[in-house]
Structures are given as C-alpha cells and as structure tokens.
Amino acid sequence: MSTTRELIEVSERRSAHNYHPLPVVIHEAHGAWVTDVEGRRYLDFLAGYSSLNFGHGNPKIIEAAQEQLRTLTLTSRAFYHDQFARFCQGLGDLTGKDMILPMNTGAEAVETAIKVARKWGYQVKGVAPEQANIIVMEDNFHGRTTTIVSFSTDPDARDDFGPYTPGFKIVKYGSAEAIREAIDENTVAVLLEPIQGEAGVLVPPDGYLRQVRELCTEHGILMIADEIQSGLGRTGKTFACDHEGVVPDIYVLGKALGGGVVPVSAIAADADVLGVIKPGQHGSTFGGNPLACAVGNAVIEILNTGEFQERAARLGELMHARLTELVGKGVVAVRGRGLWAGVDIDPSLATGRQVSEALMARGVLAKDTHGSTIRLAPPIVISEEDLLWALDRLAEAIASFQE
C-alpha cells in the first residue's frame, strides 16, 4: 500500500466521507513545498487554512517542539508546568490582554468565548438567567460543534444536526445597522470574523469593525473577534482587526498558533471578562499542555519580530495585483487582504473544484469553497519567485477552460 491510488482507495473505504480532498497523498513538506508519495512536488497555496503561516517544518518551531518532546509533553491542568507562564504572558502581551484561556482546537476556543460571554452577561451585566443572546453573522464559519452549527447559515454544516442550541441572533455581515437593530437588553456579545474565510475571504466594508466596536462599547456588550484564520500575520498585520485600529474584548485564536505542529488555541481577554471563570467551570485535559505551550512560545517569538506581518503585506500586494489582472479573463471577482485571497471563477466556465484540479495538475495545491470560489493562502515564507510562478499556473489553469 504505497501508491496514490492504493492509499486513496483505502482512505475512502475506511474513513467517513466528511471531506472531499484533492487526489494527492502528501508524504513530506518543507517551507512552501510539499512532496507526494510518488515524489511529485507541489507548491502549497492553502497552508492548512492558515495553520501553516510560518511554513512546513519551520526550523524554530520544530526545534522548540523537539526539545519539549524530550522533556515533558503533558501534565494536565492539575499541575503547573514550566512552559505555561511564559505562554500566558507572551500571548497576553501579543494581544494586549490581561489573561488567556488555552484550549486545543479553534472550535473549542469559540465555544470557550461563547461560555465566557454568557457567564459575563449573567454575573457582570446582570442579564436574567437563561436569557443571554449573542449576535452572529450570516455566512459565518466558527467550527463544527453542535452549538456552533446551530447558528450556521450553511446548509451542509447545519442540516440534520438538530435540535439546535438557542441564544443566537443571525444578522447580515458587513452591516453595523443590522447589529444595532438586533441588540436588546439581553445581548451579551457580538461574534464575528474580521474577514470571513470559509465564506470565500469576504472583507467587510471599510469602517465596519470600528462601527461594531463603537456599538459594543455604547451598549455594554462584548466584541468577540474570531481571528483563527485571519490572525497571526496572515493579512499583513498581527490581527485583521489591526487594519482598522480596533481592539475586541475577546480575541479567539487557533490554527497558526500551533505552528502546523500541534493543535493550539486560546481566547485572550482582560481580567474583568475572563475573571468570571472559576476552578471547575471550564477546562481541557490537553489545553495549555507543555508541548503546545512550547510551540506557541516559538510562534509568539516569530510574530514579535514583525517580519512575517511585513512579508505578508508586501507579497500580498503583489498577489492581489496579479490576481486583479485575471478579472474578466475567467475570473469574476477577487477579494482579500495580505497573503489571503478569494477568487471567484466564472461559473459558466468551470467550478472551483475543476480549477483546483487543473491547478494541481500544474503543481500547485489550492482548494475550492462554495462552488465557484478558490481560496489562496500560501505559507508566508513563500518566495516572491514561487508566488509569481504559482499565479502564472493559476492563469494557465483558468485559460485551459476557455480553449
């Protein structure tokens, strides 16, 4: 069992079909490049949905992980360990927040933010028991738990997973007025992605995040920014909220925080918010484990240099300029910020899946979403030469459907 065909056949037969991967079986990877089981090389233009912002096998991150693997990997939160304080302080300083609460996956971090916001609403704001509501956005993607899919508007994510969790109001993304109209005396938070990733890298109108921040402050409710995909350098700033100078009450972080090595997530907030959580009220056996913290510490050190933020901004300008040239040539629209883009393919020409497969045949790996959109998010370590090469391959792949 060593060929691509054999490995895919067994994978499809012995696993649930909750994903529809491209037909490639990756064996190893370095930087922005991956190699399949038969020795073919591809440029990674997805970076694990931004989990691999700092590249495959980043030396600093791998070294931190290897060193920690040799000493201590897990204590549970029943005890302190020597990596924990540094991680909490480092991530708190990076976000400008007093405290953090570490978990493992992005969905766990979102669930944590929801629980904290509700508890804050009851204990601090004085909302009547069981009446708290949280305002969320159409076309959101925050994870796959039963509570999170309860406020999804994507039928694939939501249908047949009920009964659904109450306590959420869904409004139009990008409209501060829609949020204003939905706020009532029981609203405890607004939860949003500063840029909606799964929806196709949707960037809200300029000033939207500032308006949301002002509304939350005015009405005494928490602004929760899900920066799991958009954060940690991807958009050319440490956080996507930074583009509007906005500081949310709660940051939700994941993906790149684990450096592509282990699942690491967290929420960050000030003590008047996170202080509502007491011993026994929330936790995770693996949350904040020594290996996760060691990797997270390496990621924080990398981000503190500012190098990756600057690189994503510079290469992002180059990428968006090149992608814009494709509009009207098989591409309907391009959106995004930094080294992150959603490319809408003319649906009369091809589906996003077909273009992704044509791109794969040319040595570049990207992935479609919502039918005709392709998401592009290469590792930020990508060279300018490789970036331009991949964009040329994209142009060729789209052109192949016009012949």
Sine and cosine of phi, psi and omega as CSV:
sin_phi,cos_phi,sin_psi,cos_psi,sin_omega,cos_omega
0.00,0.00,1.00,0.06,-0.09,-1.00
-0.66,-0.76,-0.32,0.95,-0.03,-1.00
-0.99,0.10,0.32,-0.95,0.04,-1.00
-0.82,0.57,-0.73,0.68,-0.04,-1.00
-0.88,0.47,-0.70,0.71,-0.02,-1.00
-0.90,0.44,-0.72,0.70,-0.05,-1.00
-0.92,0.39,-0.62,0.78,0.04,-1.00
-0.93,0.37,-0.65,0.76,-0.01,-1.00
-0.86,0.50,-0.73,0.68,0.00,-1.00
-0.92,0.39,-0.66,0.75,0.01,-1.00
-0.85,0.52,-0.71,0.71,-0.02,-1.00
-0.93,0.36,-0.55,0.83,-0.04,-1.00
-0.98,0.21,-0.53,0.85,-0.14,-0.99
-0.95,-0.32,0.07,1.00,0.04,-1.00
-0.78,-0.62,0.42,-0.91,0.08,-1.00
-0.90,0.44,0.55,-0.83,-0.06,-1.00
-1.00,-0.04,0.83,0.55,0.00,-1.00
-1.00,0.01,-0.02,1.00,0.13,-0.99
-0.73,-0.69,0.36,-0.93,0.10,-1.00
-0.80,-0.59,0.97,0.23,-0.10,-0.99
-0.92,0.38,0.36,-0.93,0.21,-0.98
-0.93,0.38,0.48,-0.88,-0.09,-1.00
-0.98,0.20,0.90,0.44,0.05,-1.00
-0.71,-0.70,0.63,-0.77,0.00,-1.00
-0.88,-0.47,0.96,-0.28,-0.12,-0.99
-1.00,0.10,0.68,-0.73,-0.04,-1.00
-0.94,-0.34,-0.65,0.76,0.01,-1.00
-0.48,-0.88,0.26,-0.96,-0.04,-1.00
-0.40,-0.92,0.53,-0.85,0.06,-1.00
-0.56,-0.83,0.77,-0.64,0.02,-1.00
0.90,0.44,-0.88,-0.47,0.01,-1.00
-0.97,-0.24,0.07,1.00,-0.08,-1.00
-0.93,-0.38,0.60,-0.80,0.08,-1.00
-0.82,-0.57,0.40,-0.92,0.01,-1.00
-0.79,-0.61,0.72,-0.70,-0.02,-1.00
-1.00,0.05,0.01,-1.00,-0.11,-0.99
-0.92,0.39,-0.26,0.97,0.01,-1.00
-0.96,-0.29,0.21,0.98,0.12,-0.99
1.00,0.01,0.06,1.00,0.04,-1.00
-0.98,0.20,0.67,-0.74,-0.02,-1.00
-0.98,-0.21,0.59,-0.81,0.02,-1.00
-0.69,-0.72,0.53,-0.85,0.14,-0.99
-1.00,0.06,0.82,-0.57,-0.02,-1.00
-0.98,0.18,0.91,-0.41,-0.01,-1.00
-0.92,-0.38,0.38,0.92,0.02,-1.00
-0.82,-0.58,-0.53,0.85,0.05,-1.00
0.81,0.59,0.69,0.72,0.06,-1.00
0.83,0.56,0.67,0.74,-0.04,-1.00
0.81,0.59,0.68,0.73,0.02,-1.00
0.99,0.14,0.13,0.99,0.09,-1.00
-0.95,0.31,-0.43,0.90,-0.08,-1.00
-0.94,-0.33,0.67,0.75,0.02,-1.00
-0.79,0.61,-0.58,0.82,-0.12,-0.99
-0.99,-0.16,0.23,0.97,0.10,-0.99
1.00,-0.03,0.35,-0.94,0.10,-0.99
-0.94,0.34,0.74,-0.68,0.09,-1.00
0.88,0.48,0.59,0.81,0.03,-1.00
-0.80,0.60,0.84,-0.54,-0.14,-0.99
-0.83,0.55,-0.67,0.75,-0.03,-1.00
-0.91,0.42,-0.66,0.75,-0.02,-1.00
-0.95,0.31,-0.69,0.73,0.01,-1.00
-0.89,0.45,-0.66,0.75,0.02,-1.00
-0.88,0.47,-0.68,0.74,0.03,-1.00
-0.90,0.44,-0.66,0.75,0.01,-1.00
-0.92,0.40,-0.71,0.71,-0.02,-1.00
-0.89,0.45,-0.68,0.73,0.02,-1.00
-0.88,0.47,-0.66,0.75,-0.01,-1.00
-0.95,0.31,-0.59,0.81,0.03,-1.00
-0.86,0.52,-0.52,0.85,-0.03,-1.00
-0.98,0.18,-0.23,0.97,-0.10,-0.99
-0.91,-0.42,-0.78,0.63,-0.09,-1.00
-0.29,-0.96,0.79,-0.62,-0.02,-1.00
-0.92,-0.39,-0.49,0.87,-0.08,-1.00
-0.44,-0.90,0.70,-0.71,0.14,-0.99
-0.83,-0.55,-0.25,0.97,-0.30,-0.95
0.93,0.37,0.17,-0.99,-0.01,-1.00
-1.00,0.08,0.22,0.98,0.09,-1.00
-0.94,0.34,-0.36,0.93,-0.01,-1.00
-0.72,-0.69,0.34,-0.94,0.18,-0.98
-0.98,0.19,0.35,-0.94,0.19,-0.98
-0.68,-0.74,0.22,-0.97,-0.22,-0.98
-0.98,0.19,-0.07,1.00,0.07,-1.00
-0.99,-0.13,-0.24,0.97,-0.19,-0.98
-0.94,0.35,-0.75,0.66,-0.05,-1.00
-0.87,0.49,-0.68,0.73,0.00,-1.00
-0.89,0.45,-0.64,0.77,0.01,-1.00
-0.91,0.42,-0.73,0.68,-0.01,-1.00
-0.88,0.47,-0.70,0.72,-0.01,-1.00
-0.92,0.38,-0.68,0.73,-0.04,-1.00
-0.91,0.42,-0.71,0.70,-0.01,-1.00
-0.95,0.31,-0.57,0.82,0.09,-1.00
-0.88,0.48,-0.68,0.73,0.02,-1.00
-0.92,0.38,-0.63,0.77,-0.01,-1.00
-0.89,0.46,-0.63,0.78,-0.02,-1.00
-1.00,0.00,-0.23,0.97,-0.07,-1.00
0.97,0.26,0.41,0.91,-0.04,-1.00
-0.93,-0.38,0.41,-0.91,-0.03,-1.00
-0.93,0.37,-0.64,0.77,-0.20,-0.98
-0.65,-0.76,0.37,-0.93,0.15,-0.99
-0.76,-0.65,0.34,-0.94,0.12,-0.99
-0.76,-0.65,0.95,-0.31,-0.10,-1.00
-1.00,0.07,0.61,-0.79,0.12,-0.99
-0.72,-0.69,-0.47,-0.88,-0.06,-1.00
-0.90,-0.44,-0.89,0.46,-0.06,-1.00
-0.99,-0.16,0.27,-0.96,0.06,-1.00
-0.88,0.48,-0.67,0.74,0.01,-1.00
-0.88,0.48,-0.64,0.77,0.05,-1.00
-0.88,0.47,-0.62,0.79,0.01,-1.00
-0.91,0.40,-0.65,0.76,0.05,-1.00
-0.89,0.45,-0.71,0.71,0.05,-1.00
-0.85,0.52,-0.64,0.77,0.01,-1.00
-0.89,0.45,-0.70,0.72,0.02,-1.00
-0.89,0.46,-0.64,0.77,0.02,-1.00
-0.89,0.45,-0.72,0.69,-0.01,-1.00
-0.90,0.44,-0.69,0.72,0.00,-1.00
-0.89,0.45,-0.70,0.72,-0.02,-1.00
-0.88,0.47,-0.67,0.75,0.01,-1.00
-0.91,0.41,-0.71,0.70,-0.03,-1.00
-0.90,0.43,-0.64,0.76,0.08,-1.00
-0.87,0.49,-0.66,0.75,-0.01,-1.00
-0.87,0.50,-0.66,0.75,-0.02,-1.00
-0.97,0.23,-0.69,0.72,-0.14,-0.99
-1.00,0.08,-0.52,0.85,-0.08,-1.00
-0.96,-0.27,-0.77,0.64,-0.05,-1.00
-0.97,0.22,-0.47,0.88,0.02,-1.00
1.00,0.03,0.43,0.90,0.06,-1.00
-0.91,0.41,0.60,-0.80,0.00,-1.00
-0.89,0.47,0.57,-0.82,-0.03,-1.00
-0.78,0.63,0.70,-0.71,0.09,-1.00
0.93,0.37,0.20,0.98,-0.08,-1.00
-0.95,-0.31,-0.05,1.00,-0.08,-1.00
-0.89,0.46,0.65,-0.76,0.13,-0.99
-0.77,-0.64,0.47,-0.88,0.01,-1.00
-0.84,-0.55,0.75,-0.66,0.02,-1.00
-1.00,0.05,0.78,-0.62,-0.02,-1.00
-0.79,-0.61,0.11,-0.99,-0.15,-0.99
-0.94,-0.33,0.54,-0.84,0.19,-0.98
-0.85,0.52,0.52,-0.86,0.06,-1.00
0.90,0.44,0.33,0.94,0.02,-1.00
-0.94,0.34,0.35,-0.94,0.26,-0.97
-0.62,-0.78,0.91,-0.42,-0.01,-1.00
-0.83,-0.56,-0.02,1.00,-0.02,-1.00
0.63,-0.77,-0.19,-0.98,-0.16,-0.99
-0.82,-0.58,0.16,0.99,0.00,-1.00
-0.94,0.34,0.24,-0.97,-0.05,-1.00
-0.90,0.44,-0.60,0.80,0.05,-1.00
-0.93,0.37,-0.69,0.72,-0.06,-1.00
-0.92,0.40,-0.69,0.73,0.01,-1.00
-0.93,0.36,-0.27,0.96,0.05,-1.00
-0.89,0.46,-0.46,0.89,0.03,-1.00
-0.91,-0.41,0.39,0.92,0.13,-0.99
-0.99,0.12,0.53,-0.85,0.11,-0.99
-0.96,-0.28,0.16,0.99,0.05,-1.00
-1.00,-0.01,0.91,-0.42,-0.05,-1.00
-0.84,0.55,-0.60,0.80,0.00,-1.00
-0.89,0.46,-0.63,0.78,-0.02,-1.00
-0.97,0.24,-0.51,0.86,-0.21,-0.98
-0.97,-0.23,-0.68,0.73,-0.20,-0.98
-0.86,0.50,0.67,-0.74,0.08,-1.00
0.94,0.34,0.30,0.95,0.07,-1.00
-0.93,-0.38,0.18,0.98,0.02,-1.00
-0.97,0.24,0.10,-0.99,0.12,0.99
-0.94,0.35,0.52,-0.86,-0.16,-0.99
-0.99,-0.11,0.46,-0.89,-0.01,-1.00
-0.97,0.25,0.80,-0.61,0.04,-1.00
-0.99,0.17,0.07,-1.00,0.11,-0.99
0.97,-0.24,0.29,0.96,-0.01,-1.00
-0.76,-0.65,0.61,-0.79,0.09,-1.00
-0.89,-0.46,0.83,-0.56,-0.05,-1.00
-0.99,-0.14,0.80,-0.60,0.01,-1.00
-0.78,-0.62,0.20,-0.98,-0.01,-1.00
-0.92,0.39,0.75,-0.67,0.04,-1.00
-0.95,0.32,0.67,-0.74,0.05,-1.00
1.00,-0.03,-0.04,1.00,-0.01,-1.00
-0.92,-0.40,0.96,-0.28,0.06,-1.00
-0.92,0.40,-0.53,0.85,0.01,-1.00
-0.89,0.45,-0.60,0.80,0.04,-1.00
-0.89,0.45,-0.61,0.79,0.06,-1.00
-0.92,0.40,-0.72,0.70,0.00,-1.00
-0.83,0.56,-0.69,0.73,-0.03,-1.00
-0.93,0.36,-0.44,0.90,-0.05,-1.00
-1.00,0.06,-0.30,0.96,-0.04,-1.00
-0.93,0.36,0.73,-0.68,0.16,-0.99
-0.70,-0.72,-0.11,-0.99,-0.10,-1.00
-0.92,0.39,-0.25,0.97,-0.01,-1.00
-0.98,-0.22,0.07,1.00,0.02,-1.00
-0.96,0.27,0.81,-0.59,-0.02,-1.00
-0.95,-0.32,-0.35,0.94,-0.07,-1.00
-0.31,-0.95,0.37,-0.93,0.24,-0.97
-0.90,-0.44,0.83,-0.56,-0.01,-1.00
-0.93,-0.37,0.83,-0.55,0.00,-1.00
-0.49,-0.87,0.33,-0.95,0.20,-0.98
-1.00,-0.07,0.79,-0.61,0.04,-1.00
-0.86,0.52,-0.50,0.86,0.20,-0.98
-0.68,-0.73,0.79,-0.61,-0.03,-1.00
-0.99,0.15,0.93,-0.36,-0.09,-1.00
-0.98,0.22,-0.87,0.50,-0.06,-1.00
-0.87,0.49,-0.50,0.87,-0.02,-1.00
-0.95,0.31,-0.16,0.99,0.02,-1.00
0.87,-0.50,0.47,0.88,-0.01,-1.00
0.85,0.53,0.87,0.50,-0.01,-1.00
-1.00,0.05,0.87,-0.49,0.02,-1.00
-0.99,-0.13,0.81,-0.58,-0.02,-1.00
-0.95,0.31,0.24,-0.97,0.02,-1.00
-0.86,0.50,0.50,-0.86,0.06,-1.00
-0.82,0.57,0.70,-0.71,0.03,-1.00
1.00,-0.02,-0.20,0.98,-0.05,-1.00
-0.87,0.49,-0.74,0.67,-0.04,-1.00
-0.90,0.44,-0.61,0.79,0.06,-1.00
-0.90,0.44,-0.64,0.77,0.03,-1.00
-0.90,0.43,-0.65,0.76,0.03,-1.00
-0.90,0.45,-0.69,0.72,0.02,-1.00
-0.86,0.51,-0.69,0.72,0.00,-1.00
-0.91,0.42,-0.65,0.76,0.03,-1.00
-0.89,0.45,-0.69,0.72,-0.02,-1.00
-0.90,0.44,-0.68,0.73,0.03,-1.00
-0.90,0.44,-0.71,0.71,-0.03,-1.00
-0.87,0.50,-0.63,0.77,-0.10,-0.99
-0.98,-0.19,0.06,1.00,0.05,-1.00
0.92,0.40,0.71,0.71,0.04,-1.00
-0.80,-0.60,0.33,-0.94,-0.09,-1.00
-1.00,0.07,0.70,-0.71,0.17,-0.99
-1.00,-0.10,0.87,-0.49,-0.01,-1.00
-0.93,-0.36,0.88,-0.48,0.00,-1.00
-0.96,-0.26,0.91,-0.42,0.09,-1.00
-0.99,0.14,0.99,-0.14,-0.02,-1.00
-0.97,-0.24,0.45,0.89,-0.06,-1.00
-0.88,0.47,-0.71,0.70,0.05,-1.00
-1.00,-0.06,-0.60,0.80,-0.14,-0.99
-0.99,0.12,-0.29,0.96,-0.11,-0.99
-1.00,0.03,0.06,-1.00,0.13,-0.99
0.90,0.44,0.71,0.70,0.18,-0.98
0.98,-0.19,-0.32,0.95,-0.15,-0.99
-0.84,0.55,-0.66,0.75,-0.13,-0.99
-1.00,-0.07,0.08,1.00,-0.04,-1.00
0.99,-0.14,-0.05,1.00,0.14,-0.99
-0.76,-0.65,0.24,-0.97,0.04,-1.00
-0.87,0.50,-0.69,0.73,0.05,-1.00
-0.79,-0.62,0.52,-0.85,0.02,-1.00
-0.89,0.45,-0.51,0.86,0.05,-1.00
-0.87,0.49,-0.43,0.90,-0.03,-1.00
-0.89,0.46,-0.42,0.91,-0.02,-1.00
-0.90,0.44,-0.41,0.91,0.05,-1.00
-0.92,-0.39,0.19,0.98,0.01,-1.00
0.90,0.44,0.51,0.86,-0.08,-1.00
-0.98,-0.22,0.69,-0.72,0.09,-1.00
-0.89,-0.45,0.92,-0.39,0.02,-1.00
-0.96,0.27,0.22,-0.97,0.08,-1.00
-0.96,0.27,-0.55,0.84,0.02,-1.00
-0.72,-0.69,0.83,-0.56,0.20,-0.98
-1.00,-0.02,0.68,-0.73,0.13,-0.99
-0.92,-0.39,0.86,-0.51,-0.14,-0.99
-0.79,-0.61,0.48,-0.88,0.04,-1.00
-0.15,-0.99,-0.53,-0.85,0.04,-1.00
0.68,0.73,-0.99,-0.12,-0.10,-0.99
-0.89,0.46,-0.29,0.96,0.03,-1.00
-0.88,0.47,-0.41,0.91,0.04,-1.00
-1.00,-0.07,0.09,1.00,0.11,-0.99
0.87,0.49,0.30,0.96,-0.06,-1.00
0.96,0.27,0.25,0.97,-0.06,-1.00
-0.93,-0.36,-0.76,0.65,0.00,-1.00
-0.65,-0.76,0.40,-0.92,0.08,-1.00
-0.95,0.32,0.85,-0.53,0.06,-1.00
-0.69,-0.72,0.79,-0.61,0.07,-1.00
-0.63,-0.78,0.21,-0.98,0.00,-1.00
-0.19,-0.98,0.36,-0.93,0.30,-0.95
-0.91,-0.41,0.48,-0.88,0.01,-1.00
-0.78,-0.62,0.73,-0.69,-0.02,-1.00
-0.36,-0.93,0.18,-0.98,0.05,-1.00
-0.98,0.18,0.24,-0.97,-0.11,-0.99
-0.89,0.46,-0.49,0.87,0.00,-1.00
-0.95,0.32,-0.20,0.98,0.09,-1.00
-0.97,-0.22,-0.85,0.52,-0.07,-1.00
-0.95,0.31,-0.29,0.96,0.02,-1.00
-0.91,0.42,-0.20,0.98,0.00,-1.00
-0.96,0.28,-0.30,0.95,-0.02,-1.00
-1.00,0.09,0.81,-0.58,-0.01,-1.00
-0.90,-0.43,0.27,-0.96,-0.01,-1.00
-0.79,0.62,0.73,-0.69,0.04,-1.00
1.00,0.01,-0.14,0.99,-0.09,-1.00
-1.00,-0.03,-0.32,0.95,0.04,-1.00
-0.28,-0.96,0.53,-0.85,0.02,-1.00
0.08,-1.00,-0.10,-1.00,-0.04,-1.00
-0.27,-0.96,0.74,-0.68,0.01,-1.00
-0.84,0.54,-0.67,0.74,-0.06,-1.00
-1.00,-0.08,-0.19,0.98,-0.03,-1.00
-0.87,0.49,0.81,-0.59,-0.01,-1.00
0.95,0.32,0.46,0.89,-0.01,-1.00
-0.94,0.34,0.32,-0.95,-0.09,-1.00
-0.84,0.54,-0.66,0.75,0.01,-1.00
-0.91,0.42,-0.70,0.71,0.02,-1.00
-0.87,0.49,-0.69,0.72,-0.02,-1.00
-0.92,0.39,-0.63,0.77,0.02,-1.00
-0.89,0.45,-0.69,0.72,0.05,-1.00
-0.91,0.42,-0.72,0.70,0.03,-1.00
-0.86,0.51,-0.62,0.78,0.03,-1.00
-0.89,0.46,-0.63,0.78,0.04,-1.00
-0.91,0.40,-0.65,0.76,0.03,-1.00
-0.88,0.47,-0.69,0.72,-0.01,-1.00
-0.89,0.46,-0.66,0.75,0.05,-1.00
-0.87,0.50,-0.68,0.73,0.02,-1.00
-0.88,0.47,-0.71,0.70,-0.03,-1.00
-0.93,0.38,-0.52,0.85,-0.02,-1.00
-0.91,0.41,-0.32,0.95,0.04,-1.00
-0.97,0.25,-0.41,0.91,-0.05,-1.00
0.98,0.18,-0.08,1.00,-0.08,-1.00
-0.88,0.47,-0.69,0.73,-0.08,-1.00
-0.96,0.28,-0.57,0.83,0.06,-1.00
-0.88,0.47,-0.72,0.70,0.00,-1.00
-0.90,0.43,-0.64,0.76,-0.03,-1.00
-0.91,0.41,-0.69,0.73,0.01,-1.00
-0.89,0.45,-0.60,0.80,0.02,-1.00
-0.92,0.40,-0.72,0.69,-0.07,-1.00
-0.93,0.37,-0.76,0.65,0.00,-1.00
-0.94,0.35,-0.50,0.86,0.03,-1.00
-0.89,0.45,-0.65,0.76,0.05,-1.00
-0.87,0.49,-0.66,0.75,0.02,-1.00
-0.90,0.44,-0.72,0.70,-0.03,-1.00
-0.89,0.45,-0.72,0.70,-0.05,-1.00
-0.93,0.37,-0.56,0.83,0.06,-1.00
-0.89,0.45,-0.68,0.73,-0.01,-1.00
-0.93,0.36,-0.65,0.76,0.00,-1.00
-0.91,0.41,-0.60,0.80,0.00,-1.00
-0.88,0.47,-0.50,0.87,0.04,-1.00
-0.90,0.43,-0.34,0.94,-0.02,-1.00
-1.00,0.07,-0.21,0.98,0.01,-1.00
-0.89,0.45,0.78,-0.62,-0.08,-1.00
1.00,0.00,-0.11,0.99,0.03,-1.00
-0.88,-0.48,0.73,0.68,-0.04,-1.00
0.98,-0.19,-0.16,0.99,0.05,-1.00
-0.92,-0.39,0.74,-0.67,-0.03,-1.00
-1.00,0.02,-0.66,0.75,-0.05,-1.00
-0.38,-0.93,0.42,-0.91,0.07,-1.00
-0.76,-0.65,0.73,-0.69,0.04,-1.00
-0.74,-0.67,0.28,-0.96,0.14,-0.99
0.62,-0.79,-0.10,-1.00,0.01,-1.00
-0.38,-0.92,0.67,-0.75,-0.05,-1.00
0.91,0.42,-0.58,-0.81,-0.04,-1.00
-1.00,-0.02,0.82,0.57,-0.09,-1.00
-0.46,-0.89,0.81,-0.59,-0.05,-1.00
-0.54,-0.84,0.53,-0.85,0.20,-0.98
-0.93,-0.37,0.81,-0.59,-0.05,-1.00
-0.89,-0.45,0.90,-0.43,0.01,-1.00
-1.00,0.03,0.89,-0.45,0.05,-1.00
-0.99,0.12,0.61,-0.79,0.10,-1.00
-0.85,0.53,0.91,-0.40,-0.09,-1.00
-0.91,0.42,-0.32,0.95,0.06,-1.00
-0.98,0.22,-0.22,0.98,-0.04,-1.00
-1.00,-0.08,-0.78,0.62,-0.05,-1.00
-0.21,-0.98,0.30,-0.95,0.11,-0.99
-1.00,0.09,0.27,-0.96,0.08,-1.00
-0.87,0.49,-0.60,0.80,0.03,-1.00
-0.89,0.45,-0.70,0.72,-0.02,-1.00
-0.89,0.45,-0.66,0.75,0.01,-1.00
-0.93,0.37,-0.62,0.79,0.04,-1.00
-0.88,0.47,-0.64,0.77,0.02,-1.00
-0.93,0.36,-0.62,0.78,0.04,-1.00
-0.92,0.39,-0.57,0.82,0.04,-1.00
-0.93,0.36,-0.65,0.76,0.04,-1.00
-0.87,0.49,-0.65,0.76,0.02,-1.00
-0.89,0.46,-0.34,0.94,0.02,-1.00
-0.98,-0.19,0.12,0.99,0.14,-0.99
1.00,-0.08,0.35,0.94,0.02,-1.00
-0.75,-0.66,0.72,-0.70,-0.02,-1.00
-0.96,-0.29,0.88,-0.48,0.11,-0.99
-0.65,-0.76,0.05,-1.00,-0.08,-1.00
-0.62,-0.78,0.56,-0.83,-0.01,-1.00
-1.00,0.05,0.28,-0.96,0.13,-0.99
-0.47,-0.88,0.57,-0.82,0.07,-1.00
0.76,0.65,0.73,0.69,0.19,-0.98
1.00,0.08,-0.95,0.30,-0.17,-0.99
-0.91,-0.42,0.16,0.99,-0.04,-1.00
-0.96,-0.28,0.64,-0.77,0.11,-0.99
-0.91,-0.42,0.71,-0.70,0.07,-1.00
-0.99,-0.14,0.71,-0.70,0.04,-1.00
-0.86,-0.51,0.83,-0.56,0.01,-1.00
-0.42,-0.91,0.95,0.30,-0.02,-1.00
-0.92,0.39,0.38,-0.93,0.12,-0.99
-0.82,0.58,0.61,-0.80,-0.07,-1.00
-0.93,0.37,-0.26,0.97,0.05,-1.00
-0.97,0.24,-0.12,0.99,-0.06,-1.00
-0.82,0.57,0.62,-0.79,0.04,-1.00
-0.98,0.19,0.40,-0.92,0.04,-1.00
-0.86,0.50,-0.64,0.77,0.00,-1.00
-0.88,0.47,-0.71,0.70,0.00,-1.00
-0.93,0.37,-0.60,0.80,0.03,-1.00
-0.87,0.49,-0.75,0.66,-0.02,-1.00
-0.92,0.39,-0.59,0.81,0.05,-1.00
-0.88,0.48,-0.70,0.71,-0.01,-1.00
-0.91,0.41,-0.63,0.77,0.01,-1.00
-0.92,0.39,-0.55,0.84,0.11,-0.99
-0.90,0.43,-0.63,0.78,0.02,-1.00
-0.92,0.39,-0.58,0.82,0.05,-1.00
-0.90,0.44,-0.71,0.70,0.04,-1.00
-0.85,0.53,-0.67,0.74,0.04,-1.00
-0.90,0.44,-0.68,0.73,-0.03,-1.00
-0.89,0.46,-0.68,0.73,0.01,-1.00
-0.92,0.38,-0.67,0.74,0.00,-1.00
-0.88,0.47,-0.49,0.87,-0.04,-1.00
-0.90,0.43,-0.36,0.93,0.02,-1.00
-1.00,0.03,-0.09,1.00,0.00,-1.00
-0.98,-0.19,-0.04,1.00,-0.05,-1.00
-0.98,0.19,0.00,0.00,0.00,0.00
